Amino acid sequence: MRLQAIIIKKQRKCVLLSGREVLEVACGSGYWTEVIGEVAKSVLATDIDLSLISIAKSRCKHLSNVRFQIADAYTLNDVPSGFDAALGIWWWSHIPKKCVPIFLSALHSKLESKALVLFVDQLSYDGFVRRQDSDGNILEQRILPDGGSFTIVKNFPTKQDITDYLKNIAYDIRYTEYPDEMSWSVIYRKK
Ligand SMILES: C[S@@+](CC[C@H](N)C(=O)[O-])C[C@H]1O[C@@H](n2cnc3c(N)ncnc32)[C@H](O)[C@@H]1O
């Protein structure tokens, strides 16, 4: 995570969000919410998990421009609109392929036209047991310390996949890979 912060700062992505009214999806424990909250005009950070939102709130309690809301990223019900930027870090890979258009449609409905959108996620890595479901999603097995296990969706979209999803709904699309950090980012503007 620390490395990701360096990437974002180095690449001036933080600066890109500076002064903007940012909608963050899947904020988790608020690591990035705090980073972005320090430069943005405001951040509304959302996640589906109340316990993570509570941790994020505590992390960002010194930032009066940061608010939180529980919301499902696929609907963003009750989330206000009019944001001029959006952010989703380590979220895209968990979206089932057929849900990506649903998610992007919900997100874009909350953004002004020309809003800046940033996603960052992981390039493929080794060391996990994986299989594919009938929709072509990669399912990755995660082992718990007590020996139990569970499965998550963990897709690794290519540049082509991402630009295909964004075709017709975005412009100024800039996709970058950071092999040293095993991550990719895409920055674009909503049409
Ligand atoms: C890998 S974590 C990333 C968290 C955070 N962005 C970060 O980088 O630390 C994925 C997050 O997605 C959230 N999540 C899962 N399903 C969701 C949904 N349908 N709507 C909103 N958030 C969801 C989880 O609660 C979790 O916080």
PDBQT file of the ligand as one rigid body, heavy atoms in Angstrom, charges set to zero:
ROOT
HETATM    1  C1  LIG A 201      -9.709  -4.773  -1.894  1.00  0.00    +0.000 C 
HETATM    2  S1  LIG A 201     -10.790  -3.738  -0.954  1.00  0.00    +0.000 S 
HETATM    3  C2  LIG A 201     -10.191  -2.130  -1.450  1.00  0.00    +0.000 C 
HETATM    4  C3  LIG A 201     -10.421  -1.104  -0.400  1.00  0.00    +0.000 C 
HETATM    5  C4  LIG A 201      -9.732   0.234  -0.626  1.00  0.00    +0.000 C 
HETATM    6  N1  LIG A 201     -10.105   0.875  -1.858  1.00  0.00    +0.000 N 
HETATM    7  C5  LIG A 201      -8.226   0.097  -0.530  1.00  0.00    +0.000 C 
HETATM    8  O1  LIG A 201      -7.535   0.201  -1.546  1.00  0.00    +0.000 OA
HETATM    9  O2  LIG A 201      -7.749  -0.115   0.583  1.00  0.00    +0.000 OA
HETATM   10  C6  LIG A 201     -12.341  -3.883  -1.771  1.00  0.00    +0.000 C 
HETATM   11  C7  LIG A 201     -13.465  -3.143  -1.087  1.00  0.00    +0.000 C 
HETATM   12  O3  LIG A 201     -14.646  -3.305  -1.847  1.00  0.00    +0.000 OA
HETATM   13  C8  LIG A 201     -15.736  -3.272  -0.947  1.00  0.00    +0.000 C 
HETATM   14  N2  LIG A 201     -16.909  -3.802  -1.644  1.00  0.00    +0.000 N 
HETATM   15  C9  LIG A 201     -17.167  -5.076  -1.972  1.00  0.00    +0.000 A 
HETATM   16  N3  LIG A 201     -18.329  -5.161  -2.631  1.00  0.00    +0.000 NA
HETATM   17  C10 LIG A 201     -18.818  -3.901  -2.714  1.00  0.00    +0.000 A 
HETATM   18  C11 LIG A 201     -19.985  -3.335  -3.295  1.00  0.00    +0.000 A 
HETATM   19  N4  LIG A 201     -20.891  -4.083  -3.937  1.00  0.00    +0.000 N 
HETATM   20  N5  LIG A 201     -20.165  -1.998  -3.198  1.00  0.00    +0.000 NA
HETATM   21  C12 LIG A 201     -19.258  -1.234  -2.553  1.00  0.00    +0.000 A 
HETATM   22  N6  LIG A 201     -18.140  -1.704  -1.991  1.00  0.00    +0.000 NA
HETATM   23  C13 LIG A 201     -17.913  -3.027  -2.081  1.00  0.00    +0.000 A 
HETATM   24  C14 LIG A 201     -15.252  -4.089   0.228  1.00  0.00    +0.000 C 
HETATM   25  O4  LIG A 201     -16.014  -3.845   1.382  1.00  0.00    +0.000 OA
HETATM   26  C15 LIG A 201     -13.808  -3.624   0.317  1.00  0.00    +0.000 C 
HETATM   27  O5  LIG A 201     -13.699  -2.524   1.189  1.00  0.00    +0.000 OA
ENDROOT
TORSDOF 0
